[in-house]
Amino acid sequence: MPCPASPPGDPQHVARPFREGLLSLDPPHLIGARCGACGVTTFPARDVCPSCRAEDAPAPTALSTEGRVHSFTVVRQAPAGTPVPYVLAWIDLPADDVRLMAQVVGPAPEDVVLGLPVTLELVPFGTGDDGVELLGHRFRATQEAPA
């Protein structure tokens, strides 16, 4: 049986998404839903299409791991234990026509700019009641911000 305490690079490492149905670990990607009636893709997945209101459950779909910063804010005040400052951004995934909110890491907060290319990364989020590591997502800048 795999050991939950093994390090992330270890083949015996056990981890799971912090919320079921939000992301896939292998290969890493977010899970959205694509409406069979109108083709609109949403994240997170929904039971009813927000565009055409089709009640047939939209089909789960793997979302692109590449995006761009649409808009952002630098958070400088947060609950105790949360390091600040950090960047919270709306990320566009053009391949899927999806916009989602996530943390952006890589450059210093003052160096984040609109249009900055980013890529999905999975990060430890805590430990479940069963001792298994929980993973969440954020985006990392894939190049330096233009001067």
C-alpha positions as CSV (number, residue, x, y, z in Angstrom):
1,M,0.0,0.0,0.0
2,P,1.4,3.5,-0.9
3,C,2.6,5.6,2.0
4,P,0.9,9.0,2.3
5,A,4.1,10.4,4.0
6,S,6.4,9.7,1.0
7,P,7.8,12.8,-0.8
8,P,6.1,14.1,-4.0
9,G,8.8,12.7,-6.4
10,D,8.5,9.2,-4.9
11,P,6.4,6.7,-7.0
12,Q,4.7,5.7,-3.8
13,H,3.5,9.2,-3.1
14,V,-0.2,9.5,-2.5
15,A,-2.1,12.8,-3.2
16,R,-5.6,13.8,-4.4
17,P,-7.3,17.0,-5.4
18,F,-8.7,19.1,-2.5
19,R,-12.1,18.9,-4.2
20,E,-13.2,15.9,-6.3
21,G,-13.9,16.7,-10.0
22,L,-11.9,19.9,-10.0
23,L,-8.6,18.7,-11.4
24,S,-6.8,15.6,-12.7
25,L,-3.4,14.7,-11.4
26,D,-2.1,12.5,-14.3
27,P,-1.7,14.3,-16.5
28,P,-2.2,17.5,-14.6
29,H,-5.1,19.6,-15.9
30,L,-8.2,21.3,-14.7
31,I,-11.6,19.6,-15.4
32,G,-14.3,21.8,-16.9
33,A,-17.6,20.9,-18.6
34,R,-18.5,21.3,-22.2
35,C,-22.2,21.6,-23.1
36,G,-23.4,19.1,-25.7
37,A,-26.1,21.5,-26.9
38,C,-24.3,24.8,-27.4
39,G,-20.6,23.9,-27.0
40,V,-19.9,26.4,-24.1
41,T,-17.1,25.3,-21.7
42,T,-17.3,26.2,-18.0
43,F,-15.0,25.9,-15.0
44,P,-15.7,24.5,-12.6
45,A,-17.9,21.9,-14.1
46,R,-21.7,22.5,-13.7
47,D,-24.7,20.4,-14.0
48,V,-26.6,22.9,-16.1
49,C,-25.2,25.0,-18.9
50,P,-25.1,28.6,-17.9
51,S,-25.4,29.7,-21.5
52,C,-28.3,27.8,-23.0
53,R,-29.7,26.3,-19.7
54,A,-29.5,22.7,-21.2
55,E,-30.3,20.4,-18.3
56,D,-28.4,17.4,-19.7
57,A,-25.2,17.2,-17.7
58,P,-22.4,18.8,-19.7
59,A,-19.6,16.4,-20.4
60,P,-16.4,16.7,-18.4
61,T,-13.5,18.0,-20.4
62,A,-9.8,18.5,-19.8
63,L,-8.9,22.2,-20.0
64,S,-5.7,23.7,-21.5
65,T,-2.8,24.2,-19.1
66,E,-1.7,27.4,-20.9
67,G,-3.3,30.8,-20.4
68,R,-2.8,34.5,-20.0
69,V,-3.5,37.0,-17.3
70,H,-6.7,38.9,-18.1
71,S,-6.8,41.0,-14.9
72,F,-5.3,40.9,-11.5
73,T,-4.9,42.4,-8.0
74,V,-2.1,42.2,-5.5
75,V,-3.4,41.0,-2.2
76,R,-1.5,42.7,0.7
77,Q,-3.7,41.8,3.6
78,A,-4.9,38.2,4.3
79,P,-5.9,35.9,7.1
80,A,-3.2,34.9,9.6
81,G,-0.8,32.3,8.2
82,T,-1.3,33.4,4.6
83,P,1.9,34.9,3.2
84,V,1.5,38.3,1.5
85,P,1.7,39.9,-1.0
86,Y,0.4,37.5,-3.6
87,V,-1.3,37.9,-7.0
88,L,-4.9,36.8,-7.6
89,A,-5.8,36.9,-11.2
90,W,-8.5,36.2,-13.8
91,I,-6.8,33.8,-16.2
92,D,-8.0,33.3,-19.8
93,L,-7.6,29.8,-21.3
94,P,-8.0,30.8,-25.0
95,A,-8.0,27.3,-26.3
96,D,-11.2,26.6,-24.2
97,D,-12.7,30.1,-24.2
98,V,-12.7,29.9,-20.3
99,R,-11.8,32.5,-17.7
100,L,-11.1,31.4,-14.2
101,M,-9.6,32.9,-11.0
102,A,-6.4,31.7,-9.6
103,Q,-3.2,32.7,-7.9
104,V,-0.2,33.6,-10.1
105,V,3.4,33.0,-9.0
106,G,6.7,33.6,-10.6
107,P,7.5,37.2,-10.9
108,A,7.3,39.6,-8.0
109,P,3.7,40.9,-7.7
110,E,4.7,44.4,-9.0
111,D,6.1,42.7,-12.2
112,V,2.8,40.9,-13.2
113,V,1.2,42.5,-16.2
114,L,-1.9,42.0,-18.3
115,G,-1.4,39.4,-21.0
116,L,1.4,37.6,-19.0
117,P,1.6,34.0,-20.2
118,V,1.1,31.4,-17.5
119,T,0.9,27.7,-17.1
120,L,-1.0,25.5,-14.7
121,E,0.8,24.0,-11.7
122,L,-0.4,21.7,-8.9
123,V,0.6,22.6,-5.4
124,P,0.1,21.0,-1.9
125,F,-3.0,22.5,-0.3
126,G,-2.9,20.6,3.1
127,T,-3.6,17.1,4.4
128,G,-7.0,15.4,4.4
129,D,-8.4,13.7,7.5
130,D,-7.1,10.4,6.2
131,G,-3.5,11.8,6.0
132,V,-3.4,12.0,2.2
133,E,-1.9,15.2,0.8
134,L,-4.4,17.5,-0.9
135,L,-3.5,19.3,-4.1
136,G,-4.8,22.6,-5.4
137,H,-3.9,24.7,-8.5
138,R,-2.3,28.0,-9.4
139,F,-0.6,29.4,-12.4
140,R,3.1,30.2,-12.9
141,A,4.4,32.8,-15.3
142,T,6.2,31.1,-18.2
143,Q,8.3,34.1,-19.1
144,E,9.4,37.3,-17.5
145,A,7.1,40.3,-17.7
146,P,8.0,42.8,-20.4
147,A,10.0,45.8,-19.1
